[in-house]
Amino acid sequence: MRIKSGDTVIVIAGKEKGKTGKVLRTLPREEKVIVEGLNIVTKHMKMRGPGQPSGIQKVEAPIHVSNVMYYDGKSKKGTKIGYTFDGKKKVRVAKSTGSKID
């Protein structure tokens, strides 16, 4: 998976299309990401103790990684991610601008 936690992504498909957000968590086995403030669902929570109240809560649901694209802040567009070697270190590169991400 080329998207990592902390990356800013733009949604390219689905009901949240065109919105941007920061990746909070990646789920590599399921090939999904959780994006801050996007794909909000209503979840009915049971009381799990004094710190966990019951009720209806809004939480972010995972989005499949194929429906998001890395958002390049310089070009203000989504871009594909490629890899290149800087000495012996492998670094991610934005394909549209050629700038290093990591």
Biopython code that builds the backbone (N, CA, C, O; Angstrom):
import numpy as np
from Bio.PDB.StructureBuilder import StructureBuilder

atoms = [
    (1, "MET", "N", (0.832, -1.170, 0.000)),
    (1, "MET", "CA", (0.000, 0.000, 0.000)),
    (1, "MET", "C", (0.887, 1.246, 0.000)),
    (1, "MET", "O", (1.817, 1.340, 0.801)),
    (2, "ARG", "N", (0.617, 2.174, -0.863)),
    (2, "ARG", "CA", (1.467, 3.352, -0.997)),
    (2, "ARG", "C", (1.042, 4.507, -0.096)),
    (2, "ARG", "O", (1.816, 5.437, 0.132)),
    (3, "ILE", "N", (-0.173, 4.449, 0.410)),
    (3, "ILE", "CA", (-0.673, 5.481, 1.317)),
    (3, "ILE", "C", (-0.266, 5.103, 2.743)),
    (3, "ILE", "O", (-0.375, 3.943, 3.140)),
    (4, "LYS", "N", (0.207, 6.100, 3.514)),
    (4, "LYS", "CA", (0.627, 5.863, 4.888)),
    (4, "LYS", "C", (-0.153, 6.773, 5.832)),
    (4, "LYS", "O", (-0.778, 7.743, 5.403)),
    (5, "SER", "N", (-0.108, 6.447, 7.118)),
    (5, "SER", "CA", (-0.744, 7.293, 8.132)),
    (5, "SER", "C", (-0.104, 8.674, 8.119)),
    (5, "SER", "O", (1.115, 8.802, 8.011)),
    (6, "GLY", "N", (-0.931, 9.699, 8.229)),
    (6, "GLY", "CA", (-0.428, 11.067, 8.217)),
    (6, "GLY", "C", (-0.456, 11.727, 6.854)),
    (6, "GLY", "O", (-0.310, 12.946, 6.764)),
    (7, "ASP", "N", (-0.641, 10.953, 5.779)),
    (7, "ASP", "CA", (-0.730, 11.523, 4.430)),
    (7, "ASP", "C", (-2.049, 12.258, 4.256)),
    (7, "ASP", "O", (-3.055, 11.894, 4.864)),
    (8, "THR", "N", (-2.043, 13.277, 3.438)),
    (8, "THR", "CA", (-3.279, 13.952, 3.054)),
    (8, "THR", "C", (-3.743, 13.319, 1.754)),
    (8, "THR", "O", (-2.970, 13.198, 0.804)),
    (9, "VAL", "N", (-5.012, 12.913, 1.715)),
    (9, "VAL", "CA", (-5.555, 12.245, 0.538)),
    (9, "VAL", "C", (-6.814, 12.948, 0.064)),
    (9, "VAL", "O", (-7.459, 13.675, 0.820)),
    (10, "ILE", "N", (-7.155, 12.723, -1.196)),
    (10, "ILE", "CA", (-8.390, 13.207, -1.779)),
    (10, "ILE", "C", (-9.196, 11.984, -2.199)),
    (10, "ILE", "O", (-8.644, 11.029, -2.746)),
    (11, "VAL", "N", (-10.502, 12.015, -1.944)),
    (11, "VAL", "CA", (-11.368, 10.896, -2.299)),
    (11, "VAL", "C", (-11.747, 11.047, -3.767)),
    (11, "VAL", "O", (-12.202, 12.114, -4.180)),
    (12, "ILE", "N", (-11.565, 9.984, -4.569)),
    (12, "ILE", "CA", (-11.813, 10.060, -6.007)),
    (12, "ILE", "C", (-13.061, 9.305, -6.437)),
    (12, "ILE", "O", (-13.449, 9.365, -7.603)),
    (13, "ALA", "N", (-13.704, 8.584, -5.495)),
    (13, "ALA", "CA", (-14.921, 7.847, -5.840)),
    (13, "ALA", "C", (-15.789, 7.700, -4.604)),
    (13, "ALA", "O", (-15.288, 7.655, -3.480)),
    (14, "GLY", "N", (-17.101, 7.627, -4.821)),
    (14, "GLY", "CA", (-18.027, 7.415, -3.718)),
    (14, "GLY", "C", (-18.735, 8.683, -3.302)),
    (14, "GLY", "O", (-18.627, 9.715, -3.965)),
    (15, "LYS", "N", (-19.462, 8.601, -2.201)),
    (15, "LYS", "CA", (-20.291, 9.726, -1.764)),
    (15, "LYS", "C", (-19.474, 10.905, -1.248)),
    (15, "LYS", "O", (-19.989, 12.022, -1.191)),
    (16, "GLU", "N", (-18.232, 10.690, -0.876)),
    (16, "GLU", "CA", (-17.363, 11.757, -0.369)),
    (16, "GLU", "C", (-16.410, 12.285, -1.448)),
    (16, "GLU", "O", (-15.409, 12.923, -1.122)),
    (17, "LYS", "N", (-16.701, 12.034, -2.699)),
    (17, "LYS", "CA", (-15.822, 12.388, -3.815)),
    (17, "LYS", "C", (-15.467, 13.873, -3.798)),
    (17, "LYS", "O", (-16.334, 14.732, -3.640)),
    (18, "GLY", "N", (-14.161, 14.159, -3.964)),
    (18, "GLY", "CA", (-13.681, 15.534, -4.029)),
    (18, "GLY", "C", (-13.231, 16.105, -2.700)),
    (18, "GLY", "O", (-12.621, 17.173, -2.678)),
    (19, "LYS", "N", (-13.509, 15.435, -1.591)),
    (19, "LYS", "CA", (-13.127, 15.928, -0.275)),
    (19, "LYS", "C", (-11.734, 15.432, 0.089)),
    (19, "LYS", "O", (-11.307, 14.360, -0.339)),
    (20, "THR", "N", (-11.034, 16.234, 0.890)),
    (20, "THR", "CA", (-9.693, 15.865, 1.319)),
    (20, "THR", "C", (-9.662, 15.684, 2.829)),
    (20, "THR", "O", (-10.490, 16.240, 3.551)),
    (21, "GLY", "N", (-8.702, 14.905, 3.294)),
    (21, "GLY", "CA", (-8.528, 14.685, 4.720)),
    (21, "GLY", "C", (-7.225, 13.970, 5.005)),
    (21, "GLY", "O", (-6.539, 13.497, 4.098)),
    (22, "LYS", "N", (-6.900, 13.902, 6.281)),
    (22, "LYS", "CA", (-5.662, 13.270, 6.725)),
    (22, "LYS", "C", (-5.946, 11.818, 7.094)),
    (22, "LYS", "O", (-6.962, 11.519, 7.720)),
    (23, "VAL", "N", (-5.048, 10.924, 6.707)),
    (23, "VAL", "CA", (-5.201, 9.500, 7.013)),
    (23, "VAL", "C", (-4.855, 9.292, 8.489)),
    (23, "VAL", "O", (-3.748, 9.601, 8.929)),
    (24, "LEU", "N", (-5.821, 8.765, 9.241)),
    (24, "LEU", "CA", (-5.605, 8.488, 10.655)),
    (24, "LEU", "C", (-4.982, 7.115, 10.861)),
    (24, "LEU", "O", (-4.104, 6.944, 11.708)),
    (25, "ARG", "N", (-5.439, 6.137, 10.083)),
    (25, "ARG", "CA", (-5.010, 4.756, 10.251)),
    (25, "ARG", "C", (-5.067, 4.024, 8.935)),
    (25, "ARG", "O", (-5.932, 4.299, 8.104)),
    (26, "THR", "N", (-4.153, 3.093, 8.736)),
    (26, "THR", "CA", (-4.204, 2.235, 7.559)),
    (26, "THR", "C", (-4.487, 0.812, 8.008)),
    (26, "THR", "O", (-4.019, 0.375, 9.060)),
    (27, "LEU", "N", (-5.260, 0.095, 7.199)),
    (27, "LEU", "CA", (-5.575, -1.307, 7.463)),
    (27, "LEU", "C", (-5.060, -2.111, 6.271)),
    (27, "LEU", "O", (-5.830, -2.408, 5.357)),
    (28, "PRO", "N", (-3.765, -2.472, 6.260)),
    (28, "PRO", "CA", (-3.147, -3.092, 5.088)),
    (28, "PRO", "C", (-3.752, -4.430, 4.681)),
    (28, "PRO", "O", (-3.859, -4.720, 3.490)),
    (29, "ARG", "N", (-4.147, -5.246, 5.650)),
    (29, "ARG", "CA", (-4.724, -6.549, 5.298)),
    (29, "ARG", "C", (-6.038, -6.404, 4.550)),
    (29, "ARG", "O", (-6.333, -7.186, 3.647)),
    (30, "GLU", "N", (-6.827, -5.405, 4.925)),
    (30, "GLU", "CA", (-8.117, -5.173, 4.272)),
    (30, "GLU", "C", (-7.998, -4.206, 3.095)),
    (30, "GLU", "O", (-8.964, -4.003, 2.359)),
    (31, "GLU", "N", (-6.819, -3.610, 2.913)),
    (31, "GLU", "CA", (-6.559, -2.593, 1.893)),
    (31, "GLU", "C", (-7.504, -1.409, 2.050)),
    (31, "GLU", "O", (-8.115, -0.962, 1.080)),
    (32, "LYS", "N", (-7.622, -0.902, 3.282)),
    (32, "LYS", "CA", (-8.505, 0.224, 3.582)),
    (32, "LYS", "C", (-7.767, 1.245, 4.423)),
    (32, "LYS", "O", (-6.771, 0.935, 5.078)),
    (33, "VAL", "N", (-8.277, 2.479, 4.393)),
    (33, "VAL", "CA", (-7.729, 3.561, 5.210)),
    (33, "VAL", "C", (-8.879, 4.264, 5.929)),
    (33, "VAL", "O", (-10.012, 4.272, 5.449)),
    (34, "ILE", "N", (-8.574, 4.850, 7.077)),
    (34, "ILE", "CA", (-9.548, 5.657, 7.806)),
    (34, "ILE", "C", (-9.089, 7.098, 7.686)),
    (34, "ILE", "O", (-7.984, 7.446, 8.102)),
    (35, "VAL", "N", (-9.964, 7.950, 7.103)),
    (35, "VAL", "CA", (-9.629, 9.344, 6.833)),
    (35, "VAL", "C", (-10.391, 10.229, 7.810)),
    (35, "VAL", "O", (-11.583, 10.029, 8.043)),
    (36, "GLU", "N", (-9.695, 11.206, 8.377)),
    (36, "GLU", "CA", (-10.256, 12.102, 9.381)),
    (36, "GLU", "C", (-11.416, 12.932, 8.806)),
    (36, "GLU", "O", (-11.247, 13.664, 7.831)),
    (37, "GLY", "N", (-12.582, 12.803, 9.425)),
    (37, "GLY", "CA", (-13.740, 13.606, 9.048)),
    (37, "GLY", "C", (-14.491, 13.139, 7.816)),
    (37, "GLY", "O", (-15.430, 13.810, 7.390)),
    (38, "LEU", "N", (-14.113, 12.012, 7.230)),
    (38, "LEU", "CA", (-14.789, 11.522, 6.030)),
    (38, "LEU", "C", (-15.392, 10.147, 6.271)),
    (38, "LEU", "O", (-14.933, 9.397, 7.133)),
    (39, "ASN", "N", (-16.431, 9.822, 5.497)),
    (39, "ASN", "CA", (-17.141, 8.546, 5.576)),
    (39, "ASN", "C", (-17.667, 8.306, 6.988)),
    (39, "ASN", "O", (-17.438, 7.249, 7.576)),
    (40, "ILE", "N", (-18.377, 9.301, 7.525)),
    (40, "ILE", "CA", (-18.923, 9.243, 8.874)),
    (40, "ILE", "C", (-20.150, 8.336, 8.889)),
    (40, "ILE", "O", (-21.047, 8.481, 8.059)),
    (41, "VAL", "N", (-20.183, 7.400, 9.839)),
    (41, "VAL", "CA", (-21.316, 6.502, 10.006)),
    (41, "VAL", "C", (-21.826, 6.618, 11.443)),
    (41, "VAL", "O", (-21.097, 7.043, 12.340)),
    (42, "THR", "N", (-23.079, 6.238, 11.646)),
    (42, "THR", "CA", (-23.679, 6.240, 12.968)),
    (42, "THR", "C", (-23.508, 4.866, 13.584)),
    (42, "THR", "O", (-23.863, 3.855, 12.980)),
    (43, "LYS", "N", (-22.961, 4.835, 14.790)),
    (43, "LYS", "CA", (-22.715, 3.572, 15.460)),
    (43, "LYS", "C", (-23.423, 3.582, 16.817)),
    (43, "LYS", "O", (-23.295, 4.532, 17.589)),
    (44, "HIS", "N", (-24.166, 2.515, 17.094)),
    (44, "HIS", "CA", (-24.864, 2.385, 18.368)),
    (44, "HIS", "C", (-23.931, 1.667, 19.335)),
    (44, "HIS", "O", (-23.626, 0.488, 19.156)),
    (45, "MET", "N", (-23.479, 2.389, 20.366)),
    (45, "MET", "CA", (-22.480, 1.874, 21.294)),
    (45, "MET", "C", (-23.117, 1.410, 22.596)),
    (45, "MET", "O", (-23.988, 2.082, 23.150)),
    (46, "LYS", "N", (-22.673, 0.257, 23.076)),
    (46, "LYS", "CA", (-23.090, -0.281, 24.356)),
    (46, "LYS", "C", (-22.141, 0.242, 25.430)),
    (46, "LYS", "O", (-20.969, 0.484, 25.141)),
    (47, "MET", "N", (-22.610, 0.418, 26.641)),
    (47, "MET", "CA", (-21.754, 0.898, 27.721)),
    (47, "MET", "C", (-20.710, -0.170, 28.051)),
    (47, "MET", "O", (-21.059, -1.324, 28.301)),
    (48, "ARG", "N", (-19.444, 0.208, 28.053)),
    (48, "ARG", "CA", (-18.347, -0.730, 28.303)),
    (48, "ARG", "C", (-17.621, -0.432, 29.612)),
    (48, "ARG", "O", (-16.601, -1.053, 29.908)),
    (49, "GLY", "N", (-18.125, 0.491, 30.379)),
    (49, "GLY", "CA", (-17.481, 0.853, 31.636)),
    (49, "GLY", "C", (-17.683, 2.329, 31.914)),
    (49, "GLY", "O", (-18.389, 3.007, 31.168)),
    (50, "PRO", "N", (-17.074, 2.838, 32.978)),
    (50, "PRO", "CA", (-17.294, 4.253, 33.327)),
    (50, "PRO", "C", (-16.726, 5.231, 32.301)),
    (50, "PRO", "O", (-17.252, 6.335, 32.159)),
    (51, "GLY", "N", (-15.669, 4.857, 31.586)),
    (51, "GLY", "CA", (-15.068, 5.754, 30.594)),
    (51, "GLY", "C", (-15.719, 5.687, 29.225)),
    (51, "GLY", "O", (-15.477, 6.553, 28.385)),
    (52, "GLN", "N", (-16.539, 4.677, 28.984)),
    (52, "GLN", "CA", (-17.177, 4.464, 27.683)),
    (52, "GLN", "C", (-18.694, 4.594, 27.819)),
    (52, "GLN", "O", (-19.358, 3.606, 28.132)),
    (53, "PRO", "N", (-19.257, 5.769, 27.596)),
    (53, "PRO", "CA", (-20.711, 5.909, 27.716)),
    (53, "PRO", "C", (-21.439, 5.243, 26.551)),
    (53, "PRO", "O", (-20.882, 5.060, 25.468)),
    (54, "SER", "N", (-22.687, 4.889, 26.801)),
    (54, "SER", "CA", (-23.498, 4.294, 25.743)),
    (54, "SER", "C", (-24.137, 5.409, 24.925)),
    (54, "SER", "O", (-24.101, 6.577, 25.311)),
    (55, "GLY", "N", (-24.715, 5.035, 23.802)),
    (55, "GLY", "CA", (-25.422, 6.012, 22.983)),
    (55, "GLY", "C", (-25.086, 5.866, 21.518)),
    (55, "GLY", "O", (-24.405, 4.930, 21.099)),
    (56, "ILE", "N", (-25.587, 6.826, 20.748)),
    (56, "ILE", "CA", (-25.356, 6.840, 19.309)),
    (56, "ILE", "C", (-24.194, 7.788, 19.044)),
    (56, "ILE", "O", (-24.238, 8.961, 19.416)),
    (57, "GLN", "N", (-23.154, 7.268, 18.396)),
    (57, "GLN", "CA", (-21.969, 8.071, 18.128)),
    (57, "GLN", "C", (-21.656, 8.082, 16.641)),
    (57, "GLN", "O", (-21.969, 7.136, 15.919)),
    (58, "LYS", "N", (-21.041, 9.155, 16.199)),
    (58, "LYS", "CA", (-20.590, 9.281, 14.814)),
    (58, "LYS", "C", (-19.107, 8.927, 14.767)),
    (58, "LYS", "O", (-18.300, 9.513, 15.489)),
    (59, "VAL", "N", (-18.752, 7.967, 13.913)),
    (59, "VAL", "CA", (-17.355, 7.536, 13.785)),
    (59, "VAL", "C", (-16.972, 7.443, 12.302)),
    (59, "VAL", "O", (-17.834, 7.297, 11.435)),
    (60, "GLU", "N", (-15.669, 7.531, 12.029)),
    (60, "GLU", "CA", (-15.178, 7.393, 10.660)),
    (60, "GLU", "C", (-15.092, 5.912, 10.309)),
    (60, "GLU", "O", (-14.558, 5.110, 11.076)),
    (61, "ALA", "N", (-15.620, 5.562, 9.148)),
    (61, "ALA", "CA", (-15.555, 4.184, 8.661)),
    (61, "ALA", "C", (-14.418, 4.082, 7.646)),
    (61, "ALA", "O", (-14.037, 5.084, 7.042)),
    (62, "PRO", "N", (-13.877, 2.883, 7.455)),
    (62, "PRO", "CA", (-12.786, 2.708, 6.486)),
    (62, "PRO", "C", (-13.248, 2.925, 5.044)),
    (62, "PRO", "O", (-14.398, 2.658, 4.694)),
    (63, "ILE", "N", (-12.326, 3.413, 4.222)),
    (63, "ILE", "CA", (-12.538, 3.612, 2.787)),
    (63, "ILE", "C", (-11.509, 2.748, 2.072)),
    (63, "ILE", "O", (-10.357, 2.679, 2.501)),
    (64, "HIS", "N", (-11.902, 2.096, 1.001)),
    (64, "HIS", "CA", (-10.949, 1.270, 0.252)),
    (64, "HIS", "C", (-9.877, 2.162, -0.354)),
    (64, "HIS", "O", (-10.160, 3.263, -0.826)),
    (65, "VAL", "N", (-8.647, 1.672, -0.334)),
    (65, "VAL", "CA", (-7.500, 2.462, -0.762)),
    (65, "VAL", "C", (-7.573, 2.835, -2.250)),
    (65, "VAL", "O", (-6.949, 3.811, -2.667)),
    (66, "SER", "N", (-8.317, 2.080, -3.044)),
    (66, "SER", "CA", (-8.449, 2.412, -4.467)),
    (66, "SER", "C", (-9.340, 3.631, -4.692)),
    (66, "SER", "O", (-9.348, 4.197, -5.785)),
    (67, "ASN", "N", (-10.093, 4.041, -3.663)),
    (67, "ASN", "CA", (-10.979, 5.191, -3.785)),
    (67, "ASN", "C", (-10.362, 6.486, -3.267)),
    (67, "ASN", "O", (-11.026, 7.522, -3.247)),
    (68, "VAL", "N", (-9.100, 6.439, -2.850)),
    (68, "VAL", "CA", (-8.402, 7.646, -2.411)),
    (68, "VAL", "C", (-7.104, 7.799, -3.195)),
    (68, "VAL", "O", (-6.556, 6.828, -3.718)),
    (69, "MET", "N", (-6.625, 9.038, -3.263)),
    (69, "MET", "CA", (-5.395, 9.346, -3.990)),
    (69, "MET", "C", (-4.600, 10.353, -3.169)),
    (69, "MET", "O", (-5.178, 11.239, -2.538)),
    (70, "TYR", "N", (-3.294, 10.220, -3.175)),
    (70, "TYR", "CA", (-2.433, 11.154, -2.445)),
    (70, "TYR", "C", (-2.671, 12.567, -2.955)),
    (70, "TYR", "O", (-2.708, 12.797, -4.164)),
    (71, "TYR", "N", (-2.835, 13.523, -2.024)),
    (71, "TYR", "CA", (-3.091, 14.921, -2.378)),
    (71, "TYR", "C", (-1.802, 15.713, -2.247)),
    (71, "TYR", "O", (-1.245, 15.839, -1.157)),
    (72, "ASP", "N", (-1.332, 16.248, -3.377)),
    (72, "ASP", "CA", (-0.097, 17.028, -3.405)),
    (72, "ASP", "C", (-0.441, 18.477, -3.097)),
    (72, "ASP", "O", (-1.168, 19.117, -3.857)),
    (73, "GLY", "N", (0.074, 19.002, -1.991)),
    (73, "GLY", "CA", (-0.222, 20.364, -1.556)),
    (73, "GLY", "C", (0.329, 21.429, -2.492)),
    (73, "GLY", "O", (-0.227, 22.525, -2.566)),
    (74, "LYS", "N", (1.411, 21.133, -3.210)),
    (74, "LYS", "CA", (2.019, 22.110, -4.111)),
    (74, "LYS", "C", (1.174, 22.323, -5.361)),
    (74, "LYS", "O", (0.924, 23.459, -5.762)),
    (75, "SER", "N", (0.735, 21.225, -5.975)),
    (75, "SER", "CA", (-0.049, 21.342, -7.214)),
    (75, "SER", "C", (-1.549, 21.404, -6.952)),
    (75, "SER", "O", (-2.329, 21.631, -7.876)),
    (76, "LYS", "N", (-1.960, 21.204, -5.694)),
    (76, "LYS", "CA", (-3.378, 21.242, -5.285)),
    (76, "LYS", "C", (-4.222, 20.227, -6.053)),
    (76, "LYS", "O", (-5.382, 20.489, -6.374)),
    (77, "LYS", "N", (-3.627, 19.057, -6.347)),
    (77, "LYS", "CA", (-4.322, 17.985, -7.063)),
    (77, "LYS", "C", (-3.902, 16.641, -6.497)),
    (77, "LYS", "O", (-2.914, 16.531, -5.770)),
    (78, "GLY", "N", (-4.670, 15.627, -6.843)),
    (78, "GLY", "CA", (-4.290, 14.270, -6.503)),
    (78, "GLY", "C", (-3.196, 13.801, -7.443)),
    (78, "GLY", "O", (-3.156, 14.205, -8.605)),
    (79, "THR", "N", (-2.313, 12.956, -6.950)),
    (79, "THR", "CA", (-1.226, 12.455, -7.775)),
    (79, "THR", "C", (-0.926, 11.002, -7.416)),
    (79, "THR", "O", (-1.190, 10.556, -6.300)),
    (80, "LYS", "N", (-0.376, 10.286, -8.370)),
    (80, "LYS", "CA", (0.063, 8.926, -8.115)),
    (80, "LYS", "C", (1.384, 8.975, -7.362)),
    (80, "LYS", "O", (2.102, 9.975, -7.391)),
    (81, "ILE", "N", (1.684, 7.876, -6.691)),
    (81, "ILE", "CA", (2.931, 7.790, -5.932)),
    (81, "ILE", "C", (3.840, 6.759, -6.577)),
    (81, "ILE", "O", (3.415, 5.653, -6.909)),
    (82, "GLY", "N", (5.095, 7.140, -6.748)),
    (82, "GLY", "CA", (6.090, 6.227, -7.272)),
    (82, "GLY", "C", (7.222, 6.114, -6.266)),
    (82, "GLY", "O", (7.218, 6.788, -5.236)),
    (83, "TYR", "N", (8.178, 5.272, -6.564)),
    (83, "TYR", "CA", (9.330, 5.079, -5.690)),
    (83, "TYR", "C", (10.608, 5.343, -6.465)),
    (83, "TYR", "O", (10.688, 5.083, -7.666)),
    (84, "THR", "N", (11.605, 5.861, -5.765)),
    (84, "THR", "CA", (12.932, 6.044, -6.323)),
    (84, "THR", "C", (13.942, 5.795, -5.206)),
    (84, "THR", "O", (13.576, 5.749, -4.031)),
    (85, "PHE", "N", (15.191, 5.636, -5.569)),
    (85, "PHE", "CA", (16.219, 5.369, -4.586)),
    (85, "PHE", "C", (17.089, 6.597, -4.408)),
    (85, "PHE", "O", (17.591, 7.162, -5.380)),
    (86, "ASP", "N", (17.265, 7.010, -3.153)),
    (86, "ASP", "CA", (18.136, 8.116, -2.789)),
    (86, "ASP", "C", (19.327, 7.489, -2.067)),
    (86, "ASP", "O", (19.304, 7.302, -0.850)),
    (87, "GLY", "N", (20.367, 7.168, -2.835)),
    (87, "GLY", "CA", (21.471, 6.378, -2.293)),
    (87, "GLY", "C", (20.999, 4.938, -2.167)),
    (87, "GLY", "O", (20.675, 4.300, -3.168)),
    (88, "LYS", "N", (20.959, 4.425, -0.945)),
    (88, "LYS", "CA", (20.438, 3.081, -0.713)),
    (88, "LYS", "C", (19.049, 3.118, -0.093)),
    (88, "LYS", "O", (18.461, 2.073, 0.186)),
    (89, "LYS", "N", (18.527, 4.317, 0.123)),
    (89, "LYS", "CA", (17.224, 4.463, 0.772)),
    (89, "LYS", "C", (16.115, 4.628, -0.272)),
    (89, "LYS", "O", (16.246, 5.410, -1.213)),
    (90, "LYS", "N", (15.029, 3.883, -0.090)),
    (90, "LYS", "CA", (13.879, 3.949, -0.991)),
    (90, "LYS", "C", (12.945, 5.054, -0.493)),
    (90, "LYS", "O", (12.524, 5.033, 0.664)),
    (91, "VAL", "N", (12.617, 6.022, -1.361)),
    (91, "VAL", "CA", (11.753, 7.137, -0.973)),
    (91, "VAL", "C", (10.542, 7.226, -1.901)),
    (91, "VAL", "O", (10.608, 6.852, -3.072)),
    (92, "ARG", "N", (9.439, 7.729, -1.352)),
    (92, "ARG", "CA", (8.236, 7.923, -2.167)),
    (92, "ARG", "C", (8.333, 9.253, -2.910)),
    (92, "ARG", "O", (8.869, 10.231, -2.389)),
    (93, "VAL", "N", (7.805, 9.273, -4.138)),
    (93, "VAL", "CA", (7.879, 10.446, -4.998)),
    (93, "VAL", "C", (6.501, 10.687, -5.610)),
    (93, "VAL", "O", (5.825, 9.747, -6.029)),
    (94, "ALA", "N", (6.086, 11.975, -5.658)),
    (94, "ALA", "CA", (4.854, 12.342, -6.344)),
    (94, "ALA", "C", (5.143, 12.320, -7.845)),
    (94, "ALA", "O", (6.038, 13.021, -8.316)),
    (95, "LYS", "N", (4.385, 11.515, -8.595)),
    (95, "LYS", "CA", (4.675, 11.344, -10.017)),
    (95, "LYS", "C", (4.402, 12.607, -10.843)),
    (95, "LYS", "O", (5.087, 12.842, -11.839)),
    (96, "SER", "N", (3.421, 13.421, -10.454)),
    (96, "SER", "CA", (3.084, 14.596, -11.255)),
    (96, "SER", "C", (4.148, 15.680, -11.166)),
    (96, "SER", "O", (4.459, 16.320, -12.171)),
    (97, "THR", "N", (4.717, 15.899, -9.972)),
    (97, "THR", "CA", (5.715, 16.951, -9.793)),
    (97, "THR", "C", (7.138, 16.430, -9.636)),
    (97, "THR", "O", (8.097, 17.172, -9.849)),
    (98, "GLY", "N", (7.279, 15.184, -9.271)),
    (98, "GLY", "CA", (8.613, 14.613, -9.068)),
    (98, "GLY", "C", (9.211, 14.943, -7.719)),
    (98, "GLY", "O", (10.374, 14.625, -7.469)),
    (99, "SER", "N", (8.436, 15.580, -6.833)),
    (99, "SER", "CA", (8.957, 15.952, -5.522)),
    (99, "SER", "C", (8.895, 14.772, -4.548)),
    (99, "SER", "O", (8.022, 13.910, -4.655)),
    (100, "LYS", "N", (9.821, 14.749, -3.611)),
    (100, "LYS", "CA", (9.883, 13.674, -2.630)),
    (100, "LYS", "C", (8.808, 13.885, -1.574)),
    (100, "LYS", "O", (8.551, 15.011, -1.147)),
    (101, "ILE", "N", (8.181, 12.782, -1.156)),
    (101, "ILE", "CA", (7.141, 12.842, -0.135)),
    (101, "ILE", "C", (7.740, 12.612, 1.239)),
    (101, "ILE", "O", (7.429, 13.337, 2.185)),
    (102, "ASP", "N", (8.587, 11.618, 1.354)),
    (102, "ASP", "CA", (9.214, 11.303, 2.657)),
    (102, "ASP", "C", (10.554, 11.992, 2.774)),
    (102, "ASP", "O", (11.234, 11.852, 3.791)),
]
sb = StructureBuilder()
sb.init_structure("model")
sb.init_model(0)
sb.init_chain("A")
sb.init_seg("    ")
for serial, (resi, resn, name, xyz) in enumerate(atoms, 1):
    if name == "N":
        sb.init_residue(resn, " ", resi, " ")
    sb.init_atom(name, np.array(xyz, "f"), 0.0, 1.0, " ", f" {name:<3s}", serial, name[0])
structure = sb.get_structure()
